[in-house]
Amino acid sequence: MKIGELARATSTKIETIRFYEKIGLLPAPARTATNYRAYNQTQLARLSFVRRARDLGFTLDQIRGLLALSDDRDQSCSAVDTVARQHVSEIDRKITDLRALRRELQEMLDQCSQETVSTCRIIESLAPR
């Protein structure tokens, strides 16, 4: 299949596919006689793996590691579990940070008198001190 077909099949932008090839997440495809990229089912599966991992928030480095682990099917999956556990910890930290951010913004809103911008608590808290 051509790059446009691969892009449609995986809901991935063509530029993103080229980027993944450039950084080595996807192997360079074969070329047709007219020099078009020609992708096969293996590359479709690999890009689908990358897309799903990105949807789950894994970093490109984590995905690279997961792909390497996926390519060696006989090893223990404990290394995969380690990557996933680290990612869950990162998600938990982000959730904690977002909750703190939400509390802070809600406190600003609660203190808002809704009069004029000159007395706006939100603008005041954002201004340099």
The 8 nearest C-alpha neighbors of each residue, nearest first, counted from 0:
[[1, 38, 37, 4, 39, 5, 2, 36],
 [2, 0, 37, 4, 3, 36, 38, 5],
 [1, 3, 5, 4, 6, 36, 13, 0],
 [4, 2, 6, 5, 1, 7, 13, 0],
 [3, 5, 7, 6, 1, 2, 0, 8],
 [6, 4, 2, 8, 3, 7, 9, 1],
 [5, 7, 11, 3, 4, 9, 8, 10],
 [8, 6, 10, 4, 5, 9, 3, 11],
 [7, 9, 5, 6, 10, 4, 11, 43],
 [8, 10, 11, 6, 7, 47, 5, 46],
 [11, 9, 7, 6, 8, 12, 5, 50],
 [12, 10, 6, 9, 13, 15, 7, 16],
 [11, 13, 15, 14, 6, 16, 10, 7],
 [12, 14, 16, 15, 6, 17, 11, 3],
 [15, 13, 17, 12, 16, 18, 11, 19],
 [16, 14, 18, 12, 13, 17, 19, 11],
 [15, 17, 19, 13, 18, 14, 20, 12],
 [16, 18, 20, 14, 15, 19, 21, 13],
 [19, 17, 15, 21, 20, 16, 14, 22],
 [20, 18, 24, 16, 22, 21, 17, 25],
 [19, 21, 25, 17, 23, 18, 22, 26],
 [20, 22, 18, 19, 23, 17, 24, 25],
 [23, 21, 19, 20, 24, 18, 25, 17],
 [22, 24, 20, 25, 21, 19, 26, 27],
 [25, 23, 19, 20, 22, 63, 26, 21],
 [26, 24, 20, 23, 19, 27, 46, 42],
 [27, 25, 20, 28, 23, 24, 42, 19],
 [26, 28, 20, 25, 29, 23, 21, 36],
 [29, 27, 38, 37, 36, 26, 30, 42],
 [28, 30, 37, 36, 27, 31, 38, 35],
 [31, 29, 36, 34, 35, 37, 28, 32],
 [30, 32, 34, 35, 33, 37, 36, 29],
 [31, 33, 34, 30, 35, 36, 29, 37],
 [32, 34, 31, 35, 30, 36, 37, 29],
 [35, 33, 31, 30, 32, 36, 37, 29],
 [36, 34, 31, 30, 33, 37, 1, 32],
 [35, 37, 30, 28, 1, 29, 2, 38],
 [38, 36, 1, 29, 0, 30, 28, 35],
 [39, 37, 0, 28, 42, 1, 36, 29],
 [38, 40, 42, 41, 43, 0, 37, 28],
 [41, 39, 43, 42, 44, 38, 45, 0],
 [42, 40, 44, 43, 39, 45, 38, 46],
 [43, 41, 45, 44, 40, 39, 46, 38],
 [42, 44, 40, 46, 41, 45, 47, 39],
 [45, 43, 47, 41, 42, 46, 40, 48],
 [44, 46, 42, 48, 47, 43, 41, 49],
 [45, 47, 49, 43, 48, 44, 42, 50],
 [46, 48, 44, 50, 45, 49, 9, 43],
 [47, 49, 45, 51, 46, 50, 52, 44],
 [50, 48, 46, 52, 47, 51, 53, 45],
 [51, 49, 47, 53, 52, 48, 46, 54],
 [52, 50, 54, 48, 53, 49, 47, 55],
 [51, 53, 55, 49, 54, 50, 57, 48],
 [54, 52, 56, 50, 55, 57, 51, 49],
 [53, 55, 51, 56, 52, 50, 57, 49],
 [56, 54, 52, 53, 57, 51, 50, 58],
 [57, 55, 53, 54, 58, 52, 86, 90],
 [58, 56, 53, 52, 55, 61, 62, 59],
 [59, 57, 61, 60, 62, 56, 53, 52],
 [58, 60, 62, 61, 63, 57, 53, 24],
 [61, 59, 63, 58, 62, 64, 57, 65],
 [60, 62, 64, 58, 63, 59, 57, 65],
 [63, 61, 65, 59, 64, 60, 66, 58],
 [62, 64, 60, 66, 61, 65, 59, 67],
 [63, 65, 61, 67, 62, 66, 68, 60],
 [64, 66, 62, 68, 67, 63, 69, 61],
 [67, 65, 69, 63, 68, 64, 62, 70],
 [68, 66, 64, 70, 65, 69, 63, 71],
 [67, 69, 65, 66, 71, 70, 64, 79],
 [70, 68, 66, 71, 67, 72, 65, 64],
 [69, 71, 67, 68, 72, 66, 65, 73],
 [72, 70, 68, 69, 73, 74, 67, 66],
 [71, 73, 74, 69, 70, 68, 75, 76],
 [74, 72, 71, 75, 76, 70, 69, 68],
 [75, 73, 72, 71, 76, 68, 77, 78],
 [74, 76, 77, 73, 78, 72, 79, 68],
 [75, 77, 79, 78, 80, 74, 68, 81],
 [78, 76, 80, 79, 75, 81, 74, 82],
 [79, 77, 81, 76, 80, 82, 75, 68],
 [80, 78, 76, 82, 77, 81, 83, 65],
 [79, 81, 77, 83, 78, 82, 84, 76],
 [82, 80, 78, 84, 79, 83, 85, 77],
 [81, 83, 85, 79, 80, 84, 86, 78],
 [82, 84, 86, 80, 81, 85, 87, 79],
 [85, 83, 87, 81, 86, 82, 80, 88],
 [86, 84, 88, 82, 83, 87, 81, 89],
 [85, 87, 89, 83, 88, 84, 90, 82],
 [86, 88, 90, 84, 89, 85, 91, 83],
 [89, 87, 91, 85, 86, 90, 92, 84],
 [90, 88, 86, 92, 87, 91, 93, 85],
 [89, 91, 87, 93, 88, 92, 94, 86],
 [92, 90, 88, 94, 89, 93, 87, 95],
 [93, 91, 89, 95, 90, 94, 96, 88],
 [94, 92, 96, 90, 95, 91, 97, 89],
 [93, 95, 97, 91, 96, 92, 98, 90],
 [96, 94, 92, 98, 93, 97, 91, 99],
 [95, 97, 93, 99, 94, 98, 100, 92],
 [98, 96, 100, 94, 99, 95, 93, 101],
 [99, 97, 101, 95, 100, 96, 94, 102],
 [100, 98, 102, 96, 101, 97, 103, 95],
 [101, 99, 97, 103, 98, 102, 96, 104],
 [100, 102, 98, 104, 99, 103, 105, 97],
 [103, 101, 105, 99, 100, 104, 106, 98],
 [102, 104, 100, 106, 101, 105, 99, 107],
 [105, 103, 107, 101, 106, 102, 100, 108],
 [104, 106, 108, 102, 107, 103, 101, 109],
 [107, 105, 109, 103, 104, 108, 102, 110],
 [106, 108, 104, 110, 105, 109, 121, 120],
 [109, 107, 105, 111, 110, 106, 104, 121],
 [108, 110, 106, 107, 111, 105, 112, 104],
 [111, 109, 107, 108, 106, 112, 120, 121],
 [112, 110, 108, 113, 109, 120, 119, 107],
 [111, 113, 114, 110, 119, 118, 120, 109],
 [114, 112, 111, 115, 119, 116, 118, 110],
 [113, 115, 112, 118, 116, 119, 111, 117],
 [116, 114, 117, 118, 119, 113, 112, 111],
 [115, 117, 119, 118, 114, 122, 113, 120],
 [116, 118, 115, 119, 122, 123, 114, 120],
 [119, 117, 116, 115, 120, 114, 123, 112],
 [118, 120, 116, 122, 121, 117, 123, 111],
 [119, 121, 123, 111, 122, 124, 107, 118],
 [120, 122, 124, 123, 119, 107, 125, 108],
 [123, 121, 125, 119, 124, 120, 126, 116],
 [124, 122, 120, 126, 121, 125, 119, 118],
 [123, 125, 121, 122, 126, 120, 127, 107],
 [126, 124, 122, 123, 121, 127, 120, 128],
 [125, 127, 123, 124, 122, 128, 121, 120],
 [128, 126, 125, 124, 123, 122, 121, 120],
 [127, 126, 124, 125, 123, 122, 121, 120]]
